[in-house]
Amino acid sequence: MRAFRQTILRGAALLAATLLLSACGFQLRDSADLPPEMAQTHLVIDGQYSPLARRLRVLLEQSGVELVQAGDALAILEVPVNNVVTNVLTIGDNARVREYRISHTVEFRLLDSAGTELVPRQTLRQTREISFDEQEILGSSREQEYLKQDLANSLARLILRRLEGLGE
């Protein structure tokens, strides 16, 4: 009987939390609400096979954008700058690197098929810091790759959020 009562209480608490979250307007962000001008978009990006390019393609397609060739496009999303830079932050007493900073900088703009700017050129930058342990070289390199992927994912989402503003 006690287990049944706990199950009922947990279910009621879950239902109450769900109702509260939906009442405040909370929604999971699956896809962006992009403007109709982007229904058929040509993507021009520096580093066609980079993590940012791959993630941006996926997010655009999830948002209902058909990626097409330049001749068929209603809009052109240009990403002429897509740079990932790793800098040394600190060096230990044994002249070995202790910390790195990974910076990912992106510039983008959106044009219509006639070449008119719909979204002017904007710059986004994200950085992460990583500690380097020479005893864990394999783990450190994996962590660095993971952080680069995470930066690309964050920047792709930020680009879509900026593009959403066009439709408002």
N, C-alpha and C positions, 0 to 999 in steps of 0.2 A: 504494500500500500504506500509505503514511504517513497519507494523508487518511482511509482506512478505519479505521485504528487510532485516530485522533483522534475520529472519529465514534463509535466504540465506547466510548471513554473518556468522552466527553461524555454519551452515553446512560446509562452506568453511574453517572456523577456525579449526573445528574438523577434517576435511580431511587433512589440512596442518599439524596439530599436529600428526596425525596418520602416515603420510608419513615421517615426520621428525624422529619419534621414530623408525620406521622400517628401515630407512636409516642408523641410527647409530648402528644398530644391536640389539636393545632392543627386548627381547622376554620374555613373561611371563613364569615362570618356573613351568610347570605342573608336569612333570615326569623327572627323572634322566636318562641320557644316560649311562646305566651301561654296563660293558663289557660282551661279550657272555659267558664267564666262569660262570657267575652268572645266567644263564637261569633257572637252577634248583638249588635252594639254600636251605640248611637246616639252620634254625636260632636257635642258642643256646644262650639263654639270661637269666641272673639272674633276677628273677621277671617276670615270663612268662606272667602275667596278669597286669603288671604295665602300666602306661600311655605311657612310652617310648616303651615298647614291642608292644603294640597295634598300636601306630603311625608308628613304624618302619615296621610292617607287612603291613599296608595300603600303605605306600609309596613304599615299594618294589613291591607289587602287581600292583600298578599304573604304575610302571616303567617296567612292563612286566616280572617280576621275578615270577616263580612258586615256592612256598614254599613247600618243600617235606620232607620226612623222611630221615634220615642220609644215609641209604642204596642206595637211588635213587639220591643223590645229586651230582652235579658237583662241588659245592663249599659249604663251611661251614662258615657262619658268626657267630663268637663267640663274645658275649658281656658279659664277666665274671664279670665286675664291672658296677653296675647301682645303685648308691647311691644318695639319696636326704638327705641333712642335713640342719637343721634349727638352726642358732646360734643367740644369743642375741647380738645386736650391742650397744644399749644404754638403760640405766635404768634411769627413771625419779627421781625427788627429793622425791617422795613418795614410792620409792623402787619397782616401777612397771615398767615392760618392755615397752619401747617406740618404739624401732625399732628392726626388725629381718633381718637377711640375710639368704636367701634360696640358697643353692648351690647344683647343680646337677652335679655329676661326672660320666663319662662313659669311659670305656676302651673297645676297640674292635680290632679284627683282622679278616682277611679273609684267609681261607685255601682252597686249592683245595682238590679233593676227596682223594688224596694220602697223604694229611697232610702237603704239602709244603706251606709255607707262601706266599700268593700273596700280601697281604698288612700286613706289620708288626704291632704289637700291638701299638695302639695309644691311648692317653688320651685326652679327651675333657672335659672342665668344663665351666659351665655357672652359673652366679649368678644374683640374683635380690634382691633388698632391699624393705622392706615393713614397713610402719609405723603402729603402733598398737594403736587403740583408744579404751580404755576400755568402752566407752559409746556406741560404735558401734561394739560390740563383734561378732555378726552374720555376719556383713558386712566384718569384718577383716578376719574371718575364710574363707569366700567365696573368698576373694581376695587372700588369701594364696593358696587355692586350684587352683584358676585360674592361678596364677604364676607358680605353679608346673606343670600344664598342658602345659603352654607356654614354660617352660624350656624343657620339654620332647619333644615337637614339634620342637623346635629350634635344639636340639641335634640330633634328628632323621634326620632332613634335613642336618645337618652338616656331619653326618655319610655317607649319600648318596653322598654328594658332594665329600667327600674324596674317596669313592669307584669309583666315576666317573673317577678319575685320573688314575685308573688302565688301562683303555682302551686307554689312550692317549700315 
